[in-house]
Amino acid sequence: MSARPSDQAGDDATLGIGELARLTGLTPQLIRAWETRFGFPEPVRTATGRRRYDVRDVDRIARVLSLKDSGSRLAQAVARVHDEPDDARSVSLFGELRRAVPHLGSRVMRRDVLLAVSRAIEDEALARAVRPLVFGAFQHEESYLRSSRRWQELARTAEQCMVFADFTSSDADGAPVRVALDPASPLLREWAVVVSSADFSVVLTAWEIPGDREGRFEVIFTLEPAAVRVAVDVCTAAARAAGVTAPSVVSVGGTARPSGPAADALVLRAFDYLQGLASGGG
């Protein structure tokens, strides 16, 4: 199947083949081989003939790889993902932020630094946010259990609090609500903390870089209201895709940029945790 001409491309076709390879862990050669064999992923062509890909292809490829790891043949996995309607997919939070708020930058962080920033966000939400919506993506159940007391306290005063991981089953009546993700869900490979309230809103999302020997993460961290709205939408959609309904989470409502003092307090908390790392305090 040939690539689509550039005049059919939307604004989402923003990735070159090298960046798509980096974000998925595939090689450019393998991506081209998939295109030739399956017509997937389907790039658009620029006026100079270069391939450009939709950022959502990162999620689609991740689903194919997850299905293949679960025992599906590659051709079957590609066909299943290709035939799924967009609204049936649980999407990647990181990828959707890149698509919907393209000016956001990203940084590479070690796991311990990422944990320090996450803790600072949780602390500031406990101290400042009034009846917030709070979401956390933990990848693995054991990762959540190490932080469960903190998140139970967050849930106690939140309007809604949800956590996502490879739980054996969902618990819609829990505090926080536990959402068991499908093994093919892109969100299962991400780390996230999302807080949305009228007085304190922030999103941190990260994914582990494939093949990175140090186990580092590529991170998006922002206080921007538009990004927080996108993050809440992605998290609620992921809950629905997992069969968990949350009647109180209907819309984001008004999410305002934190005031200067709130942002400063968040940064100072993060610095405190990082100082503890540097001094060996943990």
C-alpha positions, 0 to 999 in steps of 0.5 A, a space after each residue: 500500500 502506498 503512502 497517502 499524499 500530503 494533501 490528505 494529511 491532517 495536523 496530526 501527521 507530525 512524526 518522522 520515521 526516526 522519531 516514530 522508531 524511537 517512540 515505539 522501540 522499532 527500527 525504521 527498517 521494520 516500520 517500512 517492512 510493516 508498511 510494505 507487508 500490511 499497509 500499517 502504519 500508513 504514512 503521509 508524504 510531504 512535498 519532498 517525499 518524506 514519510 510523516 506519521 500520526 502521533 496516534 500511530 505510537 499507540 497503535 503500534 504499542 497495541 500491536 506489540 502487546 497483542 503479539 506478546 499475548 500470543 497473537 500472530 503479527 498479521 492478526 494483531 495488525 488487522 485487529 488494531 487497524 479495524 478498531 474505531 478510534 473511540 474504542 481505543 484506550 489511548 496513551 496519555 503521553 501520546 495524546 498530549 503530544 497530539 493535542 498540545 504539540 508545543 509541550 516539551 519533554 524531558 528525560 528523567 531517571 526513575 528516582 527523579 520522576 518519583 520525587 516530582 510525583 511525590 511533590 505533586 501528591 503532597 501539593 494536591 493534599 495541601 492545596 487542592 479542594 475536591 480535585 479530580 485525581 488520577 494515577 497510572 502505576 503500570 504495575 499493581 506492586 508499584 501502586 501498593 507501595 504508594 497506596 496509603 498516600 493515594 487513599 489519603 488523596 481519595 479521602 478528600 477528592 471529588 474523584 480519585 482513580 488509579 490504573 495498573 495491571 490489577 487483577 480486577 477493577 474496584 469501582 467502589 474503592 477509594 481510590 477507584 481501581 481500574 484494571 487495564 487491558 494488557 494491550 492498553 497503551 496506558 499500561 506502559 505509562 506513569 502519570 499523576 493528574 490533578 484537576 481542581 479550581 485552585 491547583 491543576 497539573 499533569 505529569 506523564 512519562 513512559 519508559 524509553 525502550 531499550 534504555 539501559 538506565 531505565 529512564 523515562 521521557 516526561 511531560 510535566 506541565 501546569 497548563 490548563 489545556 493539557 490538564 483537560 486533555 489528561 482528564 479526558 484520556 483518563 476517564 476514557 480509559 476507565 470507560 474502556 475498562 468498564 468502570 463508570 464514574 458518574 461524577 466525572 462528566 466534564 473537567 469544568 473550570 481548571 485554572 492555572 495555579 497561582 504563582 505561589 502554588 507553582 512555587 510551592 510545587 517546585 520547592 517540594 520537588 527540590 526538597 525531595 531531590 535534595 533528599 536523593 542527593 544526600 542519600 535520604 531517599 
